[in-house]
Protein backbone atom coordinates (compact mmCIF):
# COMPACT_ATOMS: atom_id res chain seq x y z
CA UNK A 1 0.00 0.00 0.00
CA UNK A 2 1.41 3.37 -1.05
CA UNK A 3 1.91 5.98 1.67
CA UNK A 4 1.42 9.60 0.66
CA UNK A 5 3.90 11.94 2.31
CA UNK A 6 3.63 15.65 2.93
CA UNK A 7 6.57 18.03 2.89
CA UNK A 8 9.10 16.89 5.50
CA UNK A 9 7.36 13.51 5.91
CA UNK A 10 9.47 10.40 6.46
CA UNK A 11 9.19 6.73 5.55
CA UNK A 12 11.26 3.95 7.15
CA UNK A 13 12.09 1.76 4.16
CA UNK A 14 14.05 -0.83 6.16
CA UNK A 15 11.11 -1.47 8.49
CA UNK A 16 8.30 -1.33 5.92
CA UNK A 17 10.13 -3.50 3.38
CA UNK A 18 12.97 -5.20 5.30
CA UNK A 19 14.08 -7.53 2.49
CA UNK A 20 13.88 -5.03 -0.33
CA UNK A 21 17.22 -4.12 -1.87
CA UNK A 22 16.40 -2.91 -5.38
CA UNK A 23 14.33 0.27 -5.37
CA UNK A 24 13.56 2.94 -7.90
CA UNK A 25 12.97 6.64 -7.41
CA UNK A 26 10.55 7.98 -10.01
CA UNK A 27 10.27 11.70 -10.73
CA UNK A 28 7.58 13.21 -12.91
CA UNK A 29 6.21 16.59 -13.90
CA UNK A 30 3.99 18.31 -16.44
CA UNK A 31 4.10 21.72 -18.09
CA UNK A 32 1.32 24.24 -17.38
CA UNK A 33 1.60 26.07 -20.67
CA UNK A 34 0.82 24.10 -23.83
CA UNK A 35 3.48 24.38 -26.50
CA UNK A 36 6.21 25.38 -24.07
CA UNK A 37 9.29 23.18 -23.63
CA UNK A 38 11.15 22.85 -20.35
CA UNK A 39 14.29 20.75 -20.05
CA UNK A 40 14.08 19.57 -16.45
CA UNK A 41 16.91 17.45 -15.08
CA UNK A 42 17.05 15.04 -12.16
CA UNK A 43 20.43 14.77 -10.45
CA UNK A 44 21.67 12.80 -7.46
CA UNK A 45 24.33 13.48 -4.85
CA UNK A 46 25.58 10.51 -2.81
CA UNK A 47 27.01 11.97 0.38
CA UNK A 48 29.33 10.77 3.11
CA UNK A 49 29.01 11.53 6.80
CA UNK A 50 30.51 14.99 6.16
CA UNK A 51 27.69 15.93 3.79
CA UNK A 52 29.96 15.89 0.73
CA UNK A 53 30.38 13.44 -2.13
CA UNK A 54 33.49 11.28 -1.46
CA UNK A 55 34.34 11.13 -5.18
CA UNK A 56 33.12 13.06 -8.25
CA UNK A 57 31.54 9.87 -9.62
CA UNK A 58 29.05 9.94 -6.73
CA UNK A 59 27.47 12.94 -8.43
CA UNK A 60 25.03 11.39 -10.91
CA UNK A 61 23.50 13.54 -13.63
CA UNK A 62 22.88 13.54 -17.40
CA UNK A 63 26.60 13.24 -18.19
CA UNK A 64 27.41 10.63 -15.52
CA UNK A 65 24.61 8.09 -15.35
CA UNK A 66 26.11 5.55 -12.94
CA UNK A 67 27.74 5.84 -9.52
CA UNK A 68 31.29 4.73 -8.84
CA UNK A 69 30.15 1.75 -6.75
CA UNK A 70 27.61 0.65 -9.37
CA UNK A 71 24.74 0.92 -6.89
CA UNK A 72 22.89 3.78 -8.55
CA UNK A 73 21.86 4.28 -12.18
CA UNK A 74 20.11 7.19 -13.86
CA UNK A 75 17.59 6.46 -16.64
CA UNK A 76 18.91 9.35 -18.75
CA UNK A 77 17.85 12.85 -19.71
CA UNK A 78 14.19 13.41 -20.65
CA UNK A 79 14.21 16.82 -22.29
CA UNK A 80 10.46 17.33 -22.70
CA UNK A 81 8.64 15.71 -19.78
CA UNK A 82 6.15 14.28 -22.25
CA UNK A 83 4.51 10.87 -21.98
CA UNK A 84 2.96 8.86 -19.16
CA UNK A 85 4.77 7.50 -16.13
CA UNK A 86 8.04 8.68 -14.66
CA UNK A 87 9.92 11.27 -16.66
CA UNK A 88 13.26 10.30 -15.15
CA UNK A 89 14.04 7.35 -12.90
CA UNK A 90 16.87 6.60 -10.50
CA UNK A 91 17.54 2.91 -9.87
CA UNK A 92 19.21 2.05 -6.55
CA UNK A 93 20.61 -1.29 -5.39
CA UNK A 94 20.89 -0.72 -1.64
CA UNK A 95 23.02 -3.85 -1.21
CA UNK A 96 25.74 -2.31 -3.40
CA UNK A 97 25.83 1.17 -1.85
CA UNK A 98 29.31 2.01 -0.59
CA UNK A 99 29.21 1.88 3.25
CA UNK A 100 30.75 5.36 3.27
CA UNK A 101 27.56 6.76 1.71
CA UNK A 102 25.11 7.93 4.38
CA UNK A 103 22.70 10.04 2.36
CA UNK A 104 21.40 10.14 -1.23
CA UNK A 105 19.88 13.47 -2.27
CA UNK A 106 17.54 13.80 -5.27
CA UNK A 107 17.55 17.19 -6.97
CA UNK A 108 15.50 18.60 -9.86
CA UNK A 109 16.62 21.67 -11.80
CA UNK A 110 15.59 23.57 -14.94
CA UNK A 111 18.28 23.57 -17.62
CA UNK A 112 19.24 27.08 -18.80
CA UNK A 113 16.59 28.57 -16.54
CA UNK A 114 18.00 32.10 -16.68
CA UNK A 115 18.41 32.20 -20.46
CA UNK A 116 14.83 30.95 -20.95
CA UNK A 117 13.32 32.91 -18.04
CA UNK A 118 11.70 29.77 -16.62
CA UNK A 119 10.85 28.65 -13.10
CA UNK A 120 8.77 26.06 -11.27
CA UNK A 121 5.62 28.19 -11.33
CA UNK A 122 5.01 26.78 -14.81
CA UNK A 123 5.31 23.18 -13.62
CA UNK A 124 2.34 21.14 -12.38
CA UNK A 125 1.63 17.64 -11.07
CA UNK A 126 5.23 17.11 -10.00
CA UNK A 127 5.94 14.17 -7.71
CA UNK A 128 8.65 11.88 -6.42
CA UNK A 129 7.92 8.30 -5.45
CA UNK A 130 9.90 5.31 -4.22
CA UNK A 131 8.89 1.87 -5.40
CA UNK A 132 9.94 -1.77 -5.52
CA UNK A 133 11.94 -2.08 -8.74
CA UNK A 134 11.14 -5.78 -9.10
CA UNK A 135 7.34 -5.80 -8.82
CA UNK A 136 6.79 -2.05 -9.48
CA UNK A 137 4.70 -1.63 -6.31
CA UNK A 138 4.84 1.95 -5.05
CA UNK A 139 5.83 2.36 -1.39
CA UNK A 140 5.74 6.09 -0.75
CA UNK A 141 4.93 9.18 -2.78
CA UNK A 142 5.30 12.92 -2.33
CA UNK A 143 3.16 15.19 -4.52
CA UNK A 144 4.59 18.66 -4.78
CA UNK A 145 1.77 20.98 -3.71
CA UNK A 146 3.84 24.02 -2.72
CA UNK A 147 3.70 27.05 -5.02
CA UNK A 148 7.13 28.06 -6.35
CA UNK A 149 6.80 31.40 -8.11
CA UNK A 150 10.50 32.15 -8.64
CA UNK A 151 12.36 28.97 -7.73
CA UNK A 152 14.33 27.18 -10.48
CA UNK A 153 15.82 24.30 -8.47
CA UNK A 154 14.31 21.82 -6.04
CA UNK A 155 15.73 19.45 -3.47
CA UNK A 156 12.92 16.94 -3.89
CA UNK A 157 13.70 14.09 -1.52
CA UNK A 158 16.43 12.01 0.06
CA UNK A 159 17.32 8.50 1.15
CA UNK A 160 19.39 8.45 4.30
CA UNK A 161 20.74 6.05 6.90
CA UNK A 162 19.84 6.26 10.56
CA UNK A 163 20.58 3.50 13.06
CA UNK A 164 21.73 1.40 10.10
CA UNK A 165 18.27 1.67 8.51
CA UNK A 166 17.39 3.24 5.17
CA UNK A 167 14.74 5.93 5.38
CA UNK A 168 13.16 8.25 2.84
CA UNK A 169 12.20 11.88 3.40
CA UNK A 170 10.09 14.20 1.26
CA UNK A 171 12.08 17.46 1.33
CA UNK A 172 10.41 19.85 -1.14
CA UNK A 173 12.79 22.79 -0.68
CA UNK A 174 12.93 25.25 -3.57
CA UNK A 175 15.88 27.47 -4.51
CA UNK A 176 16.40 30.41 -6.83
CA UNK A 177 19.47 28.85 -8.41
CA UNK A 178 20.58 26.13 -10.81
CA UNK A 179 22.39 22.82 -10.61
CA UNK A 180 25.69 24.58 -10.01
CA UNK A 181 24.52 25.72 -6.57
CA UNK A 182 24.10 22.08 -5.50
CA UNK A 183 27.51 21.27 -6.93
CA UNK A 184 28.95 24.08 -4.81
CA UNK A 185 27.10 22.73 -1.77
CA UNK A 186 27.94 19.04 -2.03
CA UNK A 187 31.18 18.86 -4.02
CA UNK A 188 34.62 19.74 -2.69
CA UNK A 189 37.35 20.21 -5.28
CA UNK A 190 40.76 19.58 -3.80
CA UNK A 191 43.31 22.15 -4.90
CA UNK A 192 46.51 20.73 -6.31
CA UNK A 193 48.69 22.22 -3.59
CA UNK A 194 46.46 20.71 -0.89
CA UNK A 195 46.74 17.14 -2.15
CA UNK A 196 48.76 14.83 0.04
CA UNK A 197 51.85 13.31 -1.53
CA UNK A 198 51.51 9.58 -1.19
CA UNK A 199 54.67 7.51 -0.72
CA UNK A 200 55.76 5.64 -3.82
CA UNK A 201 55.12 1.91 -3.78
CA UNK A 202 57.01 -0.40 -6.07
CA UNK A 203 54.44 -2.72 -7.64
CA UNK A 204 55.82 -5.73 -9.50
CA UNK A 205 55.00 -5.61 -13.22
CA UNK A 206 53.41 -8.73 -14.66
CA UNK A 207 54.92 -8.72 -18.14
CA UNK A 208 52.16 -10.79 -19.73
CA UNK A 209 49.57 -8.18 -18.74
CA UNK A 210 48.80 -5.13 -20.80
CA UNK A 211 50.47 -1.86 -19.88
CA UNK A 212 47.89 0.62 -21.13
CA UNK A 213 50.39 3.47 -20.96
CA UNK A 214 52.70 1.76 -23.46
CA UNK A 215 52.25 2.08 -27.21
CA UNK A 216 51.07 -1.21 -28.70
CA UNK A 217 53.41 -3.21 -30.94
CA UNK A 218 51.06 -3.74 -33.90
CA UNK A 219 53.27 -6.34 -35.62
CA UNK A 220 53.46 -8.46 -32.47
CA UNK A 221 49.71 -8.16 -31.90
CA UNK A 222 48.97 -9.23 -35.50
CA UNK A 223 51.01 -12.36 -34.90
CA UNK A 224 48.92 -13.08 -31.79
CA UNK A 225 45.71 -12.56 -33.76
CA UNK A 226 47.03 -14.96 -36.39
CA UNK A 227 47.49 -17.68 -33.80
CA UNK A 228 43.88 -17.37 -32.64
CA UNK A 229 42.54 -17.28 -36.22
CA UNK A 230 44.40 -20.51 -37.03
CA UNK A 231 43.09 -22.17 -33.87
CA UNK A 232 39.55 -21.17 -34.87
CA UNK A 233 40.00 -22.41 -38.43
CA UNK A 234 39.36 -19.05 -40.10
CA UNK A 235 42.89 -17.92 -40.95
CA UNK A 236 41.97 -17.78 -44.67
CA UNK A 237 38.70 -15.88 -44.16
CA UNK A 238 38.14 -12.17 -44.65
CA UNK A 239 35.58 -9.93 -42.95
CA UNK A 240 34.83 -6.27 -42.52
CA UNK A 241 35.67 -5.09 -39.00
CA UNK A 242 34.27 -2.10 -37.09
CA UNK A 243 34.44 -0.70 -33.57
CA UNK A 244 31.58 0.99 -31.69
CA UNK A 245 32.65 2.93 -28.59
CA UNK A 246 30.46 4.01 -25.68
CA UNK A 247 31.23 7.66 -24.91
CA UNK A 248 28.47 8.23 -22.34
CA UNK A 249 29.30 10.16 -19.17
CA UNK A 250 30.06 7.07 -17.07
CA UNK A 251 32.91 6.19 -19.47
CA UNK A 252 34.79 9.41 -18.73
CA UNK A 253 37.45 7.75 -16.58
CA UNK A 254 38.13 5.11 -19.25
CA UNK A 255 38.86 7.86 -21.78
CA UNK A 256 40.97 9.97 -19.43
CA UNK A 257 43.01 6.98 -18.21
CA UNK A 258 43.94 5.88 -21.74
CA UNK A 259 42.00 2.60 -21.46
CA UNK A 260 39.88 3.28 -24.57
CA UNK A 261 42.94 4.21 -26.64
CA UNK A 262 44.67 1.03 -25.42
CA UNK A 263 41.65 -1.05 -26.38
CA UNK A 264 41.52 0.57 -29.84
CA UNK A 265 45.20 -0.21 -30.41
CA UNK A 266 44.47 -3.88 -29.73
CA UNK A 267 41.49 -4.00 -32.10
CA UNK A 268 43.35 -2.47 -35.06
CA UNK A 269 45.46 -5.67 -35.53
CA UNK A 270 42.22 -7.67 -35.83
CA UNK A 271 41.15 -5.36 -38.66
CA UNK A 272 44.63 -5.48 -40.20
CA UNK A 273 44.44 -9.24 -40.29
CA UNK A 274 40.75 -9.82 -41.17
CA UNK A 275 39.46 -6.72 -42.95
CA UNK A 276 39.74 -6.70 -46.75
CA UNK A 277 40.89 -3.07 -46.64
CA UNK A 278 42.91 -3.45 -43.41
CA UNK A 279 40.72 -0.64 -42.05
CA UNK A 280 38.70 -0.33 -38.84
CA UNK A 281 35.52 1.74 -39.12
CA UNK A 282 34.59 3.59 -35.92
CA UNK A 283 31.40 4.89 -34.28
CA UNK A 284 30.99 6.71 -30.96
CA UNK A 285 27.66 6.80 -29.16
CA UNK A 286 26.05 8.40 -26.12
CA UNK A 287 22.52 9.79 -26.35
CA UNK A 288 23.40 10.35 -30.02
CA UNK A 289 25.94 8.68 -32.28
CA UNK A 290 28.63 9.74 -34.71
CA UNK A 291 30.70 8.03 -37.38
CA UNK A 292 34.30 9.14 -37.25
CA UNK A 293 37.44 8.66 -39.33
CA UNK A 294 38.39 5.03 -39.96
CA UNK A 295 41.52 3.70 -38.27
CA UNK A 296 44.53 1.97 -39.79
CA UNK A 297 47.97 1.11 -38.49
CA UNK A 298 49.12 4.49 -39.81
CA UNK A 299 46.78 6.76 -37.82
CA UNK A 300 45.99 4.73 -34.68
CA UNK A 301 48.47 6.58 -32.46
CA UNK A 302 46.63 9.27 -30.48
CA UNK A 303 43.39 8.57 -32.36
CA UNK A 304 41.07 8.95 -29.36
CA UNK A 305 42.39 12.37 -28.38
CA UNK A 306 42.25 13.58 -31.99
CA UNK A 307 38.70 12.41 -32.65
CA UNK A 308 37.19 13.11 -29.23
CA UNK A 309 38.61 16.60 -28.90
CA UNK A 310 39.97 18.62 -26.03
CA UNK A 311 38.74 17.70 -22.55
CA UNK A 312 36.39 20.39 -21.23
CA UNK A 313 34.79 20.90 -17.85
CA UNK A 314 31.15 19.93 -17.42
CA UNK A 315 29.92 22.27 -14.67
CA UNK A 316 32.94 22.67 -12.39
CA UNK A 317 33.54 19.01 -11.70
CA UNK A 318 34.32 16.75 -14.64
CA UNK A 319 36.77 17.20 -17.45
CA UNK A 320 35.16 15.46 -20.41
CA UNK A 321 36.18 15.05 -24.06
CA UNK A 322 34.29 17.53 -26.21
CA UNK A 323 32.75 14.66 -28.21
CA UNK A 324 31.29 13.27 -24.97
CA UNK A 325 29.55 16.58 -24.33
CA UNK A 326 28.40 16.77 -27.96
CA UNK A 327 26.82 13.30 -27.99
CA UNK A 328 25.26 13.48 -24.52
CA UNK A 329 25.58 11.31 -21.44
CA UNK A 330 22.92 8.69 -22.16
CA UNK A 331 23.14 5.20 -23.66
CA UNK A 332 21.25 4.94 -26.96
CA UNK A 333 22.58 1.63 -28.28
CA UNK A 334 19.71 0.94 -30.68
CA UNK A 335 20.27 4.10 -32.75
CA UNK A 336 23.94 3.34 -33.41
CA UNK A 337 23.11 -0.31 -34.16
CA UNK A 338 20.66 0.86 -36.82
CA UNK A 339 23.26 3.16 -38.35
CA UNK A 340 25.83 0.35 -38.50
CA UNK A 341 23.29 -1.80 -40.35
CA UNK A 342 22.49 1.11 -42.65
CA UNK A 343 26.15 1.50 -43.62
CA UNK A 344 26.97 -2.15 -44.24
CA UNK A 345 23.67 -3.34 -45.70
CA UNK A 346 22.33 -0.31 -47.57
CA UNK A 347 25.25 2.02 -48.28
CA UNK A 348 28.08 -0.49 -48.72
CA UNK A 349 26.65 -3.96 -49.36
CA UNK A 350 29.23 -6.74 -49.58
CA UNK A 351 29.53 -10.51 -49.82
CA UNK A 352 31.81 -10.44 -46.78
CA UNK A 353 30.60 -10.93 -43.20
CA UNK A 354 31.06 -8.06 -40.75
CA UNK A 355 32.45 -8.22 -37.21
CA UNK A 356 31.38 -5.38 -34.90
CA UNK A 357 33.32 -4.97 -31.64
CA UNK A 358 31.03 -3.00 -29.31
CA UNK A 359 32.68 -1.55 -26.19
CA UNK A 360 30.45 -0.32 -23.33
CA UNK A 361 30.41 -0.09 -19.54
CA UNK A 362 26.73 -1.06 -19.52
CA UNK A 363 23.77 0.92 -18.26
CA UNK A 364 21.44 0.00 -21.14
CA UNK A 365 18.44 2.25 -20.52
CA UNK A 366 16.01 0.83 -23.09
CA UNK A 367 16.42 -2.93 -22.98
CA UNK A 368 13.32 -3.63 -25.09
CA UNK A 369 14.52 -1.45 -27.96
CA UNK A 370 18.00 -2.94 -27.67
CA UNK A 371 16.58 -6.46 -27.81
CA UNK A 372 14.41 -5.55 -30.79
CA UNK A 373 17.44 -4.12 -32.63
CA UNK A 374 19.58 -7.23 -32.11
CA UNK A 375 16.74 -9.55 -33.18
CA UNK A 376 16.17 -7.45 -36.31
CA UNK A 377 19.92 -7.48 -37.06
CA UNK A 378 20.07 -11.30 -36.97
CA UNK A 379 18.91 -11.55 -40.60
CA UNK A 380 22.02 -9.69 -41.77
CA UNK A 381 25.62 -11.00 -42.04
CA UNK A 382 26.74 -8.87 -39.08
CA UNK A 383 28.08 -10.32 -35.82
CA UNK A 384 28.04 -8.19 -32.67
CA UNK A 385 30.79 -8.86 -30.14
CA UNK A 386 29.89 -6.83 -27.05
CA UNK A 387 32.68 -6.12 -24.57
CA UNK A 388 31.89 -4.73 -21.12
CA UNK A 389 34.63 -2.56 -19.64
CA UNK A 390 34.70 -1.96 -15.88
CA UNK A 391 30.93 -1.76 -15.55
CA UNK A 392 28.50 -3.41 -13.15
CA UNK A 393 25.07 -3.24 -14.79
CA UNK A 394 25.25 -4.84 -18.23
CA UNK A 395 21.59 -5.85 -18.25
CA UNK A 396 20.47 -7.42 -21.51
CA UNK A 397 24.06 -7.79 -22.77
CA UNK A 398 24.54 -10.64 -20.29
CA UNK A 399 21.46 -12.43 -21.66
CA UNK A 400 22.34 -12.34 -25.35
CA UNK A 401 23.19 -16.05 -25.55
CA UNK A 402 19.77 -17.06 -24.23
CA UNK A 403 17.72 -14.48 -26.13
CA UNK A 404 15.18 -16.10 -28.46
CA UNK A 405 13.41 -14.86 -31.57
CA UNK A 406 16.50 -14.84 -33.84
CA UNK A 407 17.21 -16.82 -36.97
CA UNK A 408 20.78 -17.26 -35.67
CA UNK A 409 22.65 -16.27 -32.49
CA UNK A 410 24.31 -13.10 -33.81
CA UNK A 411 25.89 -11.68 -30.64
CA UNK A 412 28.25 -12.53 -27.80
CA UNK A 413 29.31 -10.76 -24.62
CA UNK A 414 32.18 -10.82 -22.16
CA UNK A 415 33.36 -8.23 -19.66
CA UNK A 416 36.78 -7.01 -18.53
CA UNK A 417 37.11 -5.32 -15.14
CA UNK A 418 40.58 -3.97 -15.91
CA UNK A 419 42.40 -4.06 -19.26
CA UNK A 420 45.69 -4.44 -17.42
CA UNK A 421 44.55 -7.82 -16.12
CA UNK A 422 43.87 -9.56 -19.41
CA UNK A 423 46.63 -10.66 -21.78
CA UNK A 424 46.51 -9.94 -25.49
CA UNK A 425 46.03 -13.64 -26.16
CA UNK A 426 43.09 -13.85 -23.76
CA UNK A 427 41.50 -10.76 -25.30
CA UNK A 428 41.71 -12.16 -28.84
CA UNK A 429 40.45 -15.58 -27.74
CA UNK A 430 37.33 -13.94 -26.32
CA UNK A 431 36.84 -11.52 -29.21
CA UNK A 432 36.88 -14.35 -31.75
CA UNK A 433 35.15 -16.98 -29.63
CA UNK A 434 31.75 -17.23 -31.36
CA UNK A 435 32.48 -15.44 -34.63
CA UNK A 436 33.66 -18.59 -36.53
CA UNK A 437 30.66 -20.73 -35.54
CA UNK A 438 28.33 -17.85 -36.44
CA UNK A 439 29.82 -17.73 -39.94
CA UNK A 440 29.04 -21.42 -40.42
CA UNK A 441 25.46 -20.83 -39.28
CA UNK A 442 24.76 -17.90 -41.57
CA UNK A 443 26.19 -19.79 -44.54
CA UNK A 444 23.94 -22.75 -43.70
CA UNK A 445 20.94 -20.41 -43.42
CA UNK A 446 21.73 -18.67 -46.71
CA UNK A 447 22.35 -15.30 -45.02
CA UNK A 448 25.89 -15.36 -46.38
CA UNK A 449 26.73 -17.04 -49.68
TORROSE-965894 format. One record per residue (C-alpha): x, y, z. Coordinates in steps of 0.2 Angstrom, whole numbers, padded with zeros to 4 digits, always signed. Example, Ala and Ser with C-alpha at 12.3 -4.5 7.8 and 13.67 -1.06 7.14 Angstrom:
BEGIN
+0062-0022+0039+0068-0005+0036
This chain:
BEGIN
+0000+0000+0000+0007+0017-0005+0010+0030+0008+0007+0048+0003+0019+0060+0012+0018+0078+0015+0033+0090+0014+0046+0084+0027+0037+0068+0030+0047+0052+0032+0046+0034+0028+0056+0020+0036+0060+0009+0021+0070-0004+0031+0056-0007+0042+0041-0007+0030+0051-0018+0017+0065-0026+0026+0070-0038+0012+0069-0025-0002+0086-0021-0009+0082-0015-0027+0072+0001-0027+0068+0015-0040+0065+0033-0037+0053+0040-0050+0051+0058-0054+0038+0066-0065+0031+0083-0069+0020+0092-0082+0021+0109-0090+0007+0121-0087+0008+0130-0103+0004+0120-0119+0017+0122-0132+0031+0127-0120+0046+0116-0118+0056+0114-0102+0071+0104-0100+0070+0098-0082+0085+0087-0075+0085+0075-0061+0102+0074-0052+0108+0064-0037+0122+0067-0024+0128+0053-0014+0135+0060+0002+0147+0054+0016+0145+0058+0034+0153+0075+0031+0138+0080+0019+0150+0079+0004+0152+0067-0011+0167+0056-0007+0172+0056-0026+0166+0065-0041+0158+0049-0048+0145+0050-0034+0137+0065-0042+0125+0057-0055+0118+0068-0068+0114+0068-0087+0133+0066-0091+0137+0053-0078+0123+0040-0077+0131+0028-0065+0139+0029-0048+0156+0024-0044+0151+0009-0034+0138+0003-0047+0124+0005-0034+0114+0019-0043+0109+0021-0061+0101+0036-0069+0088+0032-0083+0095+0047-0094+0089+0064-0099+0071+0067-0103+0071+0084-0111+0052+0087-0114+0043+0079-0099+0031+0071-0111+0023+0054-0110+0015+0044-0096+0024+0037-0081+0040+0043-0073+0050+0056-0083+0066+0051-0076+0070+0037-0065+0084+0033-0053+0088+0015-0049+0096+0010-0033+0103-0006-0027+0104-0004-0008+0115-0019-0006+0129-0012-0017+0129+0006-0009+0147+0010-0003+0146+0009+0016+0154+0027+0016+0138+0034+0009+0126+0040+0022+0113+0050+0012+0107+0051-0006+0099+0067-0011+0088+0069-0026+0088+0086-0035+0078+0093-0049+0083+0108-0059+0078+0118-0075+0091+0118-0088+0096+0135-0094+0083+0143-0083+0090+0161-0083+0092+0161-0102+0074+0155-0105+0067+0165-0090+0059+0149-0083+0054+0143-0066+0044+0130-0056+0028+0141-0057+0025+0134-0074+0027+0116-0068+0012+0106-0062+0008+0088-0055+0026+0086-0050+0030+0071-0039+0043+0059-0032+0040+0041-0027+0049+0027-0021+0044+0009-0027+0050-0009-0028+0060-0010-0044+0056-0029-0045+0037-0029-0044+0034-0010-0047+0024-0008-0032+0024+0010-0025+0029+0012-0007+0029+0030-0004+0025+0046-0014+0026+0065-0012+0016+0076-0023+0023+0093-0024+0009+0105-0019+0019+0120-0014+0019+0135-0025+0036+0140-0032+0034+0157-0041+0052+0161-0043+0062+0145-0039+0072+0136-0052+0079+0122-0042+0072+0109-0030+0079+0097-0017+0065+0085-0019+0069+0070-0008+0082+0060+0000+0087+0042+0006+0097+0042+0022+0104+0030+0035+0099+0031+0053+0103+0017+0065+0109+0007+0051+0091+0008+0043+0087+0016+0026+0074+0030+0027+0066+0041+0014+0061+0059+0017+0050+0071+0006+0060+0087+0007+0052+0099-0006+0064+0114-0003+0065+0126-0018+0079+0137-0023+0082+0152-0034+0097+0144-0042+0103+0131-0054+0112+0114-0053+0128+0123-0050+0123+0129-0033+0120+0110-0027+0138+0106-0035+0145+0120-0024+0136+0114-0009+0140+0095-0010+0156+0094-0020+0173+0099-0013+0187+0101-0026+0204+0098-0019+0217+0111-0024+0233+0104-0032+0243+0111-0018+0232+0104-0004+0234+0086-0011+0244+0074+0000+0259+0067-0008+0258+0048-0006+0273+0038-0004+0279+0028-0019+0276+0010-0019+0285-0002-0030+0272-0014-0038+0279-0029-0048+0275-0028-0066+0267-0044-0073+0275-0044-0091+0261-0054-0099+0248-0041-0094+0244-0026-0104+0252-0009-0099+0239+0003-0106+0252+0017-0105+0263+0009-0117+0261+0010-0136+0255-0006-0143+0267-0016-0155+0255-0019-0170+0266-0032-0178+0267-0042-0162+0249-0041-0160+0245-0046-0177+0255-0062-0174+0245-0065-0159+0229-0063-0169+0235-0075-0182+0237-0088-0169+0219-0087-0163+0213-0086-0181+0222-0103-0185+0215-0111-0169+0198-0106-0174+0200-0112-0192+0197-0095-0201+0214-0090-0205+0210-0089-0223+0194-0079-0221+0191-0061-0223+0178-0050-0215+0174-0031-0213+0178-0025-0195+0171-0010-0185+0172-0004-0168+0158+0005-0158+0163+0015-0143+0152+0020-0128+0156+0038-0125+0142+0041-0112+0146+0051-0096+0150+0035-0085+0165+0031-0097+0174+0047-0094+0187+0039-0083+0191+0026-0096+0194+0039-0109+0205+0050-0097+0215+0035-0091+0220+0029-0109+0210+0013-0107+0199+0016-0123+0215+0021-0133+0223+0005-0127+0208-0005-0132+0208+0003-0149+0226-0001-0152+0222-0019-0149+0207-0020-0161+0217-0012-0175+0227-0028-0178+0211-0038-0179+0206-0027-0193+0223-0027-0201+0222-0046-0201+0204-0049-0206+0197-0034-0215+0199-0034-0234+0204-0015-0233+0215-0017-0217+0204-0003-0210+0194-0002-0194+0178+0009-0196+0173+0018-0180+0157+0024-0171+0155+0034-0155+0138+0034-0146+0130+0042-0131+0113+0049-0132+0117+0052-0150+0130+0043-0161+0143+0049-0174+0153+0040-0187+0172+0046-0186+0187+0043-0197+0192+0025-0200+0208+0018-0191+0223+0010-0199+0240+0006-0192+0246+0022-0199+0234+0034-0189+0230+0024-0173+0242+0033-0162+0233+0046-0152+0217+0043-0162+0205+0045-0147+0212+0062-0142+0211+0068-0160+0193+0062-0163+0186+0066-0146+0193+0083-0144+0200+0093-0130+0194+0089-0113+0182+0102-0106+0174+0104-0089+0156+0100-0087+0150+0111-0073+0165+0113-0062+0168+0095-0058+0172+0084-0073+0184+0086-0087+0176+0077-0102+0181+0075-0120+0171+0088-0131+0164+0073-0141+0156+0066-0125+0148+0083-0122+0142+0084-0140+0134+0066-0140+0126+0067-0123+0128+0057-0107+0115+0043-0111+0116+0026-0118+0106+0025-0135+0113+0008-0141+0099+0005-0153+0101+0021-0164+0120+0017-0167+0116-0002-0171+0103+0004-0184+0116+0016-0192+0129+0002-0193+0116-0009-0202+0112+0006-0213+0131+0008-0218+0135-0011-0221+0118-0017-0229+0112-0002-0238+0126+0010-0241+0140-0002-0244+0133-0020-0247+0146-0034-0248+0148-0053-0249+0159-0052-0234+0153-0055-0216+0155-0040-0204+0162-0041-0186+0157-0027-0175+0167-0025-0158+0155-0015-0147+0163-0008-0131+0152-0002-0117+0152+0000-0098+0134-0005-0098+0119+0005-0091+0107+0000-0106+0092+0011-0103+0080+0004-0115+0082-0015-0115+0067-0018-0125+0073-0007-0140+0090-0015-0138+0083-0032-0139+0072-0028-0154+0087-0021-0163+0098-0036-0161+0084-0048-0166+0081-0037-0182+0100-0037-0185+0100-0057-0185+0095-0058-0203+0110-0048-0209+0128-0055-0210+0134-0044-0195+0140-0052-0179+0140-0041-0163+0154-0044-0151+0149-0034-0135+0163-0031-0123+0159-0024-0106+0173-0013-0098+0174-0010-0079+0155-0009-0078+0142-0017-0066+0125-0016-0074+0126-0024-0091+0108-0029-0091+0102-0037-0108+0120-0039-0114+0123-0053-0101+0107-0062-0108+0112-0062-0127+0116-0080-0128+0099-0085-0121+0089-0072-0131+0076-0081-0142+0067-0074-0158+0082-0074-0169+0086-0084-0185+0104-0086-0178+0113-0081-0162+0122-0066-0169+0129-0058-0153+0141-0063-0139+0147-0054-0123+0161-0054-0111+0167-0041-0098+0184-0035-0093+0186-0027-0076+0203-0020-0080+0212-0020-0096+0228-0022-0087+0223-0039-0081+0219-0048-0097+0233-0053-0109+0233-0050-0127+0230-0068-0131+0215-0069-0119+0207-0054-0127+0209-0061-0144+0202-0078-0139+0187-0070-0132+0184-0058-0146+0184-0072-0159+0176-0085-0148+0159-0086-0157+0162-0077-0173+0168-0093-0183+0153-0104-0178+0142-0089-0182+0149-0089-0200+0145-0107-0202+0127-0104-0196+0124-0089-0208+0131-0099-0223+0120-0114-0218+0105-0102-0217+0109-0093-0234+0112-0077-0225+0129-0077-0232+0134-0085-0248
